[in-house]
């Protein structure tokens, strides 16, 4: 019955189980943000052998058993993204090989994330490197995986986006006011992260709702750590849209995107989601739960300046009558 509903909606159980949630590099809106690689001064994998043939052989066997249905025999990507060529480097180019190992161990296989051993994740990484024609050598270890980086040879997401012909496409405009946007996007995704204070995302799968409910059914398809990952990515991708020109506040005032401290508040939120993403990849409830308190503080730093202010300039409960988006905030502004 559940599979029938998924098929009617264009899903297949295999596709849902196998989606490879690669941490994509996320880029700027309105020219305020940039992301740098994590490579530092580490050597590229093209400079010397970074894995052994034995590791790659074991990895190939494991790949055929666990990964081929989603990523393809040629690592070309099927329901999961490509693990070869320039498309693979768009996501991991410039990153240490250790990031690939950690990603595989933490989130794969999709139907049972976190069940691979470190050695298995390392073997799979070795096979991916071998398939991509990087030279072999001694065994890949945790220590050497941090020393070798993947080359940044693929087109960056920003460059790929710039190359797209946007003629004829609709212009992005702000339709929702700031309160509506935050309630629709920021609030629900933040709550998924806050829920790690109450529940371990790695525990049992939610049960199918009876009677049937599409919203509750969706929570049985994308749940647990996958839902946490996607909430973080949603915050990361959409937070810069708080600075989209033309948006108004609930009280009708223009969103103060020209104010340096409002811009800083958005930058703080974006930077924090990068930190939160890394924590989530540990799949440790306590780690993410502790960090979720910082998410609350990051939001509150802006709220207390621009939202929770009454018409008289005094403190407000943040109710619907609050003088939201105060044009001339008092105090020291948003913390850096």
C-alpha positions as CSV (number, residue, x, y, z in Angstrom):
1,X,0.0,0.0,0.0
2,X,2.8,2.4,0.9
3,X,4.7,1.5,-2.2
4,X,1.6,2.1,-4.3
5,X,1.2,5.6,-2.9
6,X,4.8,6.3,-3.6
7,X,4.5,5.2,-7.2
8,X,1.5,7.3,-7.8
9,X,3.5,10.3,-6.6
10,X,6.4,9.5,-8.8
11,X,8.6,7.9,-6.1
12,X,10.0,4.4,-6.0
13,X,11.1,2.7,-2.8
14,X,14.6,2.0,-4.3
15,X,14.9,5.7,-5.4
16,X,14.0,6.9,-1.9
17,X,16.4,4.5,-0.2
18,X,19.3,5.3,-2.5
19,X,19.4,9.0,-2.9
20,X,23.0,10.0,-2.1
21,X,22.7,13.2,0.0
22,X,26.0,14.8,-1.1
23,X,26.9,18.0,0.7
24,X,26.9,20.4,-2.2
25,X,28.8,23.6,-2.2
26,X,26.4,26.4,-1.7
27,X,26.8,29.9,-3.1
28,X,25.9,33.5,-2.6
29,X,22.9,35.6,-3.2
30,X,23.3,39.4,-3.5
31,X,27.1,39.2,-3.5
32,X,27.5,39.0,0.3
33,X,28.7,35.4,0.8
34,X,31.5,33.2,-0.5
35,X,32.6,29.6,0.3
36,X,36.2,28.5,0.3
37,X,37.5,25.0,0.0
38,X,38.7,23.0,2.9
39,X,41.9,21.9,1.3
40,X,44.4,24.2,2.9
41,X,47.9,23.3,1.9
42,X,47.3,19.6,1.6
43,X,48.6,17.6,-1.4
44,X,46.3,16.8,-4.2
45,X,45.6,13.1,-4.9
46,X,47.2,13.5,-8.4
47,X,50.6,14.2,-6.8
48,X,51.1,10.8,-5.2
49,X,49.3,7.5,-4.6
50,X,46.7,7.8,-1.9
51,X,45.1,4.3,-1.7
52,X,46.1,0.7,-2.2
53,X,44.9,-1.7,-4.9
54,X,43.6,-4.1,-2.2
55,X,41.4,-1.3,-0.7
56,X,40.0,-0.5,-4.2
57,X,39.3,-4.1,-4.9
58,X,37.4,-4.5,-1.6
59,X,35.6,-1.2,-2.3
60,X,34.5,-2.4,-5.8
61,X,32.9,-5.5,-4.3
62,X,31.1,-3.4,-1.7
63,X,30.1,-0.9,-4.3
64,X,28.5,-3.6,-6.4
65,X,26.6,-4.9,-3.5
66,X,25.5,-1.6,-1.8
67,X,25.8,1.3,-4.3
68,X,25.5,0.3,-7.9
69,X,21.7,0.5,-8.0
70,X,21.8,4.2,-7.2
71,X,25.0,5.4,-8.6
72,X,25.4,3.2,-11.6
73,X,28.0,0.7,-12.9
74,X,30.1,3.5,-14.3
75,X,29.5,5.8,-11.2
76,X,27.5,8.0,-13.6
77,X,24.6,8.5,-11.2
78,X,21.1,7.0,-11.5
79,X,18.8,8.0,-8.7
80,X,21.9,9.1,-6.8
81,X,24.4,11.7,-8.1
82,X,27.5,11.0,-10.1
83,X,30.6,9.8,-8.3
84,X,32.9,10.3,-11.2
85,X,34.2,13.1,-13.5
86,X,33.7,16.8,-13.2
87,X,30.2,16.4,-11.7
88,X,31.7,14.6,-8.7
89,X,34.3,17.4,-8.3
90,X,31.6,20.1,-8.3
91,X,30.7,18.7,-4.8
92,X,34.1,17.5,-3.5
93,X,36.7,19.3,-5.5
94,X,39.2,21.0,-3.2
95,X,38.1,19.0,-0.2
96,X,40.2,16.5,1.6
97,X,39.6,12.9,0.8
98,X,38.7,12.5,4.4
99,X,35.4,14.4,3.7
100,X,34.4,11.7,1.2
101,X,35.2,8.9,3.7
102,X,33.2,10.7,6.4
103,X,30.3,11.4,4.1
104,X,30.0,7.8,3.1
105,X,30.3,6.4,6.6
106,X,27.9,8.9,8.1
107,X,25.1,8.8,5.5
108,X,25.4,5.6,3.4
109,X,23.8,3.3,2.5
110,X,20.6,5.4,2.5
111,X,18.4,2.6,3.8
112,X,20.7,2.1,6.8
113,X,23.0,5.2,7.2
114,X,25.8,4.9,9.6
115,X,26.1,1.1,9.4
116,X,29.3,1.0,7.4
117,X,32.5,0.6,9.3
118,X,35.3,3.1,8.8
119,X,37.3,0.5,6.9
120,X,34.4,-0.1,4.5
121,X,33.9,3.6,3.9
122,X,37.6,3.9,3.2
123,X,37.5,1.0,0.8
124,X,34.6,2.6,-1.1
125,X,36.5,5.8,-1.3
126,X,39.6,4.0,-2.6
127,X,37.4,2.5,-5.4
128,X,36.0,5.9,-6.3
129,X,39.5,7.3,-6.5
130,X,40.7,4.3,-8.6
131,X,37.7,4.6,-11.0
132,X,38.5,8.3,-11.4
133,X,42.0,7.3,-12.4
134,X,43.9,8.8,-9.4
135,X,47.1,6.9,-8.8
136,X,47.4,4.2,-6.1
137,X,50.0,3.6,-3.5
138,X,50.1,2.7,0.2
139,X,46.9,2.2,2.2
140,X,44.6,5.1,2.6
141,X,44.4,5.9,6.3
142,X,42.6,8.5,8.4
143,X,45.9,10.4,8.6
144,X,46.6,10.4,4.9
145,X,43.0,11.1,4.0
146,X,43.3,14.5,5.6
147,X,46.6,15.2,3.7
148,X,45.3,14.5,0.2
149,X,42.7,16.6,-1.5
150,X,40.6,16.2,-4.6
151,X,41.5,18.6,-7.4
152,X,39.0,21.4,-8.0
153,X,38.9,20.6,-11.7
154,X,35.1,20.6,-12.1
155,X,33.1,23.8,-12.7
156,X,32.0,25.4,-9.5
157,X,28.2,25.7,-8.9
158,X,28.5,29.5,-9.2
159,X,30.3,29.2,-12.5
160,X,27.7,26.7,-13.7
161,X,24.9,28.9,-12.7
162,X,26.5,31.9,-14.4
163,X,26.7,29.9,-17.7
164,X,22.9,29.1,-17.7
165,X,20.9,31.1,-20.2
166,X,18.2,32.8,-18.1
167,X,16.5,34.6,-20.9
168,X,12.8,33.9,-20.8
169,X,12.9,32.7,-17.2
170,X,10.8,34.5,-14.6
171,X,12.5,37.2,-12.5
172,X,12.9,36.3,-8.9
173,X,10.9,38.7,-6.8
174,X,9.9,38.8,-3.2
175,X,6.2,37.9,-2.9
176,X,5.8,36.9,0.7
177,X,6.4,39.5,3.4
178,X,9.2,38.7,5.8
179,X,7.0,37.2,8.5
180,X,5.3,34.9,5.9
181,X,8.7,33.8,4.5
182,X,10.2,33.0,7.9
183,X,7.1,31.1,9.0
184,X,7.0,29.1,5.8
185,X,10.7,28.3,5.5
186,X,12.9,29.4,8.4
187,X,10.6,28.5,11.3
188,X,9.7,24.9,10.3
189,X,13.3,23.9,9.3
190,X,14.7,25.4,12.5
191,X,12.2,23.4,14.5
192,X,13.4,20.1,12.9
193,X,16.9,21.0,14.2
194,X,15.5,22.1,17.6
195,X,13.8,18.7,17.8
196,X,17.2,17.0,18.2
197,X,17.0,18.3,21.8
198,X,14.0,16.0,22.3
199,X,14.5,13.0,20.0
200,X,17.4,11.1,18.5
201,X,17.0,11.3,14.7
202,X,18.8,7.9,14.4
203,X,16.0,6.0,16.2
204,X,13.1,4.1,14.7
205,X,11.3,5.1,11.5
206,X,8.0,7.0,12.0
207,X,4.9,4.8,11.5
208,X,2.5,5.2,8.5
209,X,-0.3,7.5,9.6
210,X,-3.8,6.0,9.9
211,X,-6.0,7.5,8.5
212,X,-3.8,8.5,5.7
213,X,-2.3,12.0,5.7
214,X,0.1,13.3,3.1
215,X,2.1,15.5,5.4
216,X,2.5,12.7,8.0
217,X,3.3,10.2,5.3
218,X,6.0,12.4,4.0
219,X,7.7,12.2,7.4
220,X,7.9,8.4,6.9
221,X,9.8,8.9,3.6
222,X,12.3,11.6,4.6
223,X,13.0,11.3,8.3
224,X,15.7,11.0,10.9
225,X,19.1,12.4,10.0
226,X,18.2,12.9,6.4
227,X,15.5,15.3,7.5
228,X,18.0,17.1,9.7
229,X,20.4,17.4,6.9
230,X,17.8,18.8,4.6
231,X,16.6,21.3,7.1
232,X,20.1,22.6,7.5
233,X,20.6,22.8,3.8
234,X,17.2,24.6,3.4
235,X,18.3,27.2,6.0
236,X,21.7,27.5,4.2
237,X,20.2,28.0,0.8
238,X,17.2,30.2,1.7
239,X,18.7,32.5,4.4
240,X,20.3,34.9,1.8
241,X,16.8,35.4,0.4
242,X,16.1,37.4,3.5
243,X,18.1,40.1,1.7
244,X,16.2,39.9,-1.6
245,X,15.3,43.5,-2.6
246,X,11.6,44.5,-2.6
247,X,10.5,42.3,0.4
248,X,8.4,44.1,3.1
249,X,8.0,43.4,6.7
250,X,4.7,42.4,8.3
251,X,4.1,46.0,9.3
252,X,4.5,47.2,5.7
253,X,8.0,48.7,6.0
254,X,10.7,47.6,3.6
255,X,13.0,44.9,5.0
256,X,16.1,46.9,6.1
257,X,18.5,45.1,3.8
258,X,20.6,48.2,3.6
259,X,21.5,48.1,7.3
260,X,25.0,46.6,7.9
261,X,23.9,44.9,11.1
262,X,20.9,43.3,9.4
263,X,23.2,42.0,6.7
264,X,25.6,40.8,9.4
265,X,22.7,38.9,11.0
266,X,22.0,37.0,7.8
267,X,25.7,36.3,7.3
268,X,25.9,35.0,10.8
269,X,23.1,32.6,10.1
270,X,24.6,31.3,6.9
271,X,28.0,30.8,8.6
272,X,26.4,28.9,11.4
273,X,24.6,26.5,9.1
274,X,28.0,25.5,7.8
275,X,29.1,24.6,11.3
276,X,25.8,22.9,12.0
277,X,26.2,20.8,8.8
278,X,29.5,19.4,10.0
279,X,28.1,18.6,13.4
280,X,25.1,16.7,11.8
281,X,27.5,14.5,9.8
282,X,28.7,13.0,13.1
283,X,25.2,11.5,13.6
284,X,25.5,12.3,17.3
285,X,22.3,13.6,18.9
286,X,24.1,15.3,21.8
287,X,26.5,17.2,19.5
288,X,23.7,18.6,17.3
289,X,21.4,19.2,20.2
290,X,24.1,21.3,22.0
291,X,24.7,23.3,18.8
292,X,21.0,23.9,18.3
293,X,21.1,26.3,21.3
294,X,23.5,28.4,19.3
295,X,21.0,28.4,16.4
296,X,18.5,29.9,18.8
297,X,21.0,32.6,19.9
298,X,21.9,33.4,16.3
299,X,18.2,34.0,15.5
300,X,17.6,35.9,18.7
301,X,20.4,38.3,18.1
302,X,18.5,39.7,15.1
303,X,15.0,39.4,16.6
304,X,15.8,41.5,19.6
305,X,17.0,44.3,17.4
306,X,14.5,44.2,14.5
307,X,11.5,42.2,15.7
308,X,10.8,42.2,19.4
309,X,10.4,46.0,19.7
310,X,7.1,47.7,20.5
311,X,5.8,50.8,18.8
312,X,7.1,52.9,21.8
313,X,10.6,51.4,21.5
314,X,10.2,49.2,24.5
315,X,10.5,45.5,24.8
316,X,7.8,43.4,23.2
317,X,6.6,39.8,23.6
318,X,7.1,39.4,19.9
319,X,3.3,39.2,19.3
320,X,1.6,40.1,16.0
321,X,1.3,43.7,17.3
322,X,5.1,44.1,17.6
323,X,6.6,46.9,15.6
324,X,8.4,44.4,13.4
325,X,11.4,45.4,11.2
326,X,12.0,48.5,13.3
327,X,13.6,51.0,10.9
328,X,15.9,52.6,13.4
329,X,16.9,50.0,16.0
330,X,18.2,51.1,19.3
331,X,21.1,49.6,21.0
332,X,24.4,48.1,19.8
333,X,23.0,46.3,16.7
334,X,23.4,42.7,15.8
335,X,26.4,40.9,17.3
336,X,29.2,40.0,14.9
